[in-house]
């Protein structure tokens, strides 16, 4: 059994006690963490030793909502409200996507996420086999689902449900356990109640969670009331969605009663603060959610609506914007923001026994931050404050998943980055010239 000691760094555990070891170390054996604490005096017993030279080592970040193929649409339809953005710009061009386009869009997002310290991500989209294959080949971790927009004929809806079910069944647990799956109705406004109920049944049959967009805009909520007589939260509760483990994206427009329902059913929330701001959708009541015990995690949404996948930007925004809204500088400390991108993210994906914090027995998904820059000085002050308020995904130098490096010294080890850029521009040129 080989062991690797990372030592002489600041180890940020993101565990329940939020421990930080200034002269810290971590030991990895066969992909698992076997020690976290102060740097040991005797280093001879380890097969390999890596001197961190004062850099920060922390859990890999967890992005709990996105659509990786939409990296191809970065900058394509900016400065529009959600409904117009979807119906006039995004859905028409998405209809032209094929497996090859999906492949290179996926790889482009994986390049960006790995480079900025994300080790686990959620994806809800079409052509999901291409996404899963990219996850398998690159070494990152994915919670994946075939999102279903059920606006077509009954035959189309049947085929989409069959495809989503097949994907969830075939890929769950694959890639050495790095891929897990969910069932995913796109949203209450794109899937009727009977169809969502069928997805709930498949979730039970396959024993996988449900992921869904919900209450992203005021218009969406009003439409739900007009069509079905209830706001989206009560609507989904009555269909039986929340009887299953459920992760909702957005939850921007939820009232106190709805927050109580989400808390009662232990529904997890992916807070997509930058995407919601850019689309003019609003700002979720995160303080009330946290006070109610709801697990709130962070997601970027797609790089078509964000326009990047750097979770460090979400970290800073969630820590500062809510302070300004609530007129409370003590709200969402830097430590809590970081938990939302690590430990709470793992909880939101039902992966807390594997990842999200640096603890003995967990899988070794972690990143190393280069502190040789002005943003992390003076080093005597709070390193988590530096990370959240001053840091950037561009400071990430090393990325490990299951103890294996997938980026080392800022060099990607599992992706031909130059080819990805070439192929992305090639397929988009063909797509736009059709």
Residue pairs with C-beta under 8 A, 6 or more apart in sequence:
1 29
1 30
2 29
2 30
2 47
2 48
3 27
3 28
3 29
3 34
3 45
3 46
3 47
3 48
4 27
4 28
4 29
4 46
4 47
4 48
4 49
4 50
4 403
5 25
5 26
5 27
5 40
5 43
5 46
5 48
5 49
5 50
6 25
6 26
6 27
6 28
6 50
6 52
6 57
6 368
7 24
7 25
7 39
7 40
7 43
7 49
7 50
7 51
7 52
8 23
8 25
8 39
8 51
8 52
8 53
8 54
9 24
9 25
9 52
9 53
9 54
9 55
9 56
9 57
9 368
10 20
10 21
10 22
10 24
10 54
10 55
10 56
10 57
10 371
10 383
11 20
11 21
11 24
11 25
11 26
11 36
11 37
11 57
11 58
11 358
12 20
12 56
12 57
12 58
12 59
12 338
12 358
12 383
12 384
12 387
13 19
13 20
13 21
13 36
13 58
13 59
13 357
13 358
13 359
14 58
14 59
14 338
14 339
14 342
14 343
14 356
14 357
14 358
15 343
15 357
15 358
15 359
16 343
16 357
18 335
18 339
19 36
20 383
20 384
21 36
21 37
21 38
23 38
23 39
24 36
24 37
24 38
24 39
24 57
25 35
25 36
25 37
25 38
25 39
25 40
26 33
26 35
26 36
26 57
26 358
26 364
26 366
27 33
27 34
27 35
27 36
27 46
28 34
28 364
28 400
28 403
29 403
30 403
31 363
31 364
31 402
31 403
31 404
32 361
32 362
32 363
32 364
32 403
33 358
33 359
33 360
33 361
33 362
33 363
33 364
34 360
35 360
36 358
36 359
36 360
43 49
52 368
54 371
54 379
55 368
55 369
55 370
55 371
55 372
55 397
56 368
56 369
56 371
56 376
56 383
56 387
57 358
57 366
57 367
57 368
57 369
58 338
58 342
58 358
58 366
58 367
58 369
58 387
59 119
59 342
59 343
59 355
59 356
59 357
59 358
59 365
59 366
59 367
60 117
60 118
60 119
60 120
60 141
60 342
60 355
60 365
60 366
60 367
60 399
60 400
60 401
61 116
61 117
61 118
61 119
61 120
61 311
61 312
61 341
61 342
61 345
61 367
62 118
62 119
62 120
62 121
62 297
62 298
62 341
62 342
62 345
62 346
62 348
62 349
62 351
62 355
62 356
63 113
63 118
63 120
63 121
63 122
63 298
63 299
63 300
63 309
63 311
63 345
64 121
64 122
64 143
64 247
64 249
64 268
64 270
64 297
64 298
64 299
64 345
64 348
64 349
65 122
65 124
65 211
65 247
65 249
65 270
65 272
65 299
65 300
65 301
66 109
66 121
66 122
66 123
66 124
66 299
66 300
66 301
66 302
66 309
67 123
67 124
67 125
67 147
67 301
67 302
67 304
68 105
68 106
68 108
68 109
68 110
68 121
68 123
68 125
68 131
68 302
69 97
69 101
69 102
69 105
69 106
69 109
69 125
69 126
69 127
69 130
69 131
70 90
70 94
70 105
70 125
70 302
70 303
70 304
70 305
71 105
71 108
71 109
71 112
71 302
71 303
71 304
71 309
71 424
72 101
72 104
72 105
72 108
72 424
72 427
72 428
72 431
73 90
73 93
73 94
73 302
73 303
73 304
74 303
74 304
74 307
74 308
75 307
76 89
76 90
76 93
76 304
77 85
77 88
77 89
77 90
77 304
78 278
78 307
80 88
80 89
80 279
81 217
81 279
81 280
82 216
82 217
82 219
82 220
82 279
82 280
82 281
83 217
83 219
85 279
85 305
90 304
93 431
94 126
96 431
96 434
97 105
97 126
97 127
98 127
99 127
99 129
99 130
100 427
101 127
101 427
101 431
102 125
102 126
102 127
102 130
102 131
103 130
103 133
103 134
104 420
104 423
104 424
104 427
105 424
106 130
106 131
106 134
107 134
107 138
107 415
107 420
107 423
107 424
108 420
108 421
108 424
109 303
109 309
110 134
110 135
110 138
110 140
110 415
111 412
111 415
111 417
111 420
112 303
112 308
112 309
112 310
113 121
113 140
113 309
114 138
114 140
114 399
114 406
114 407
114 412
114 415
115 393
115 394
115 396
115 407
115 410
115 412
116 308
116 309
116 310
116 311
116 312
116 392
116 393
116 394
116 396
117 311
117 312
117 367
117 369
117 393
117 396
117 399
118 140
118 309
118 311
119 140
119 141
119 355
119 365
119 366
119 367
119 399
119 400
119 401
120 140
120 141
120 142
120 143
120 345
120 346
120 349
120 351
120 355
120 365
121 140
121 141
121 142
121 143
122 142
122 143
122 144
122 145
122 182
122 211
122 247
122 270
122 299
122 349
123 131
123 142
123 143
123 144
123 145
124 145
124 146
124 147
124 184
124 186
124 211
124 249
125 131
125 146
125 147
126 146
126 147
128 144
128 145
128 146
128 167
128 171
129 167
129 171
131 142
131 144
132 142
132 144
132 167
132 171
132 174
132 175
132 179
135 141
135 142
135 144
135 175
135 178
135 179
136 174
136 175
136 178
136 179
137 414
138 406
138 414
138 415
139 178
139 401
139 402
139 404
139 406
139 413
139 414
140 178
140 401
140 406
141 178
141 179
141 355
141 365
141 401
142 178
142 179
142 180
143 180
143 181
143 182
143 349
143 351
144 167
144 171
144 179
144 180
144 181
144 182
145 164
145 167
145 168
145 181
145 182
145 183
145 184
145 211
146 160
146 163
146 164
146 167
146 168
146 184
147 164
147 184
147 185
147 186
148 157
148 160
148 161
148 164
148 184
148 185
148 186
148 191
148 195
148 199
149 160
149 186
149 190
149 191
150 157
150 160
150 185
150 186
150 190
150 191
150 192
150 195
151 190
152 160
157 195
161 195
161 198
161 199
161 202
164 183
164 184
164 199
164 202
165 183
165 202
165 205
165 206
167 181
168 181
168 182
168 183
168 202
168 206
168 208
169 181
169 206
171 179
171 181
172 179
172 180
172 181
172 206
172 208
173 179
173 180
176 402
177 354
178 401
178 402
180 208
180 349
180 351
181 206
181 208
182 203
182 208
182 209
182 210
182 211
182 247
183 199
183 202
183 203
183 206
183 208
183 209
183 210
183 211
184 199
184 210
184 211
184 212
185 191
185 195
185 196
185 199
185 210
185 212
186 212
186 213
187 212
187 213
187 214
187 216
187 220
188 196
188 212
188 214
188 220
188 224
188 228
188 232
188 235
188 236
189 220
189 223
189 224
189 227
191 199
193 228
193 235
193 239
196 236
196 239
196 241
197 239
197 240
199 210
200 210
200 239
200 240
200 241
200 243
200 244
203 209
203 210
203 244
204 244
209 244
209 245
209 246
209 247
209 350
210 241
210 244
210 245
210 246
210 247
211 246
211 247
211 248
211 249
212 236
212 241
212 246
212 247
212 248
212 249
213 248
213 249
213 250
214 232
214 233
214 236
214 248
214 249
214 250
214 251
215 221
215 231
215 232
215 233
215 248
215 250
215 251
215 252
215 253
215 254
215 258
216 249
216 250
216 252
216 253
216 276
216 281
217 252
217 253
217 279
217 281
217 282
218 253
218 282
220 232
220 253
221 231
221 232
221 253
224 230
224 231
224 232
224 235
225 231
228 235
230 238
231 255
231 258
233 254
233 258
233 261
233 262
234 257
234 258
234 261
236 242
236 246
237 261
237 265
242 261
242 262
242 265
242 267
243 265
245 266
245 268
245 350
246 265
246 267
246 268
247 267
247 268
247 269
247 270
247 348
247 349
248 262
248 267
248 268
248 269
248 270
249 270
249 272
249 299
249 301
250 270
250 271
250 272
250 276
250 281
250 284
251 262
251 269
251 271
251 284
251 289
252 276
252 281
252 282
252 283
252 284
253 282
254 262
254 284
254 285
256 288
259 285
259 288
259 289
259 292
259 294
260 292
261 267
262 269
262 289
262 292
262 294
263 289
263 292
263 293
263 294
266 295
267 294
268 294
268 295
268 297
268 347
268 348
268 349
269 284
269 289
269 294
269 295
269 296
269 297
269 348
270 297
270 298
270 299
270 348
271 284
271 286
271 296
271 297
271 298
271 299
271 314
271 318
271 340
272 298
272 299
272 300
272 301
272 314
273 283
273 284
273 298
273 314
273 317
273 318
273 321
274 300
274 301
274 306
274 313
274 314
274 317
275 281
275 299
275 300
275 301
275 302
275 305
275 306
276 282
276 283
276 284
276 301
277 283
277 317
277 321
278 305
278 306
278 307
279 305
283 321
283 322
283 325
286 296
286 318
286 322
286 332
287 322
287 326
287 331
287 332
289 296
290 296
290 332
290 336
295 344
295 347
295 348
296 340
296 344
296 348
297 340
297 341
297 344
297 345
297 347
297 348
297 349
298 311
298 314
298 315
298 318
298 340
298 341
298 345
299 314
300 306
300 308
300 309
300 310
300 311
300 314
303 309
310 392
310 393
310 394
311 341
311 393
312 387
312 391
312 392
312 393
312 395
313 392
313 393
314 341
315 337
315 338
315 340
315 341
315 387
315 388
315 391
316 337
316 388
316 389
318 332
318 337
318 340
319 332
319 333
319 334
319 336
319 337
319 388
319 389
320 389
322 331
322 332
323 329
323 330
323 331
323 332
334 382
334 384
334 385
334 387
334 388
334 389
335 384
337 388
338 384
338 387
338 388
342 356
342 357
343 352
343 356
343 357
344 356
345 356
346 352
346 354
346 355
346 356
346 357
347 356
353 362
354 362
354 363
355 362
355 363
355 365
356 362
358 366
363 401
363 402
363 403
364 400
364 401
364 402
364 403
365 400
365 401
365 402
366 400
367 396
367 398
367 399
367 400
368 396
368 397
368 398
368 399
369 376
369 387
369 391
369 395
369 396
369 397
370 395
370 396
370 397
371 377
371 379
371 386
371 395
373 395
375 386
375 390
375 391
375 392
375 395
376 383
376 386
376 390
376 391
376 395
396 407
396 410
397 407
397 409
397 410
398 405
398 407
398 408
398 409
399 405
399 406
399 407
400 406
405 413
406 412
406 413
406 414
407 413
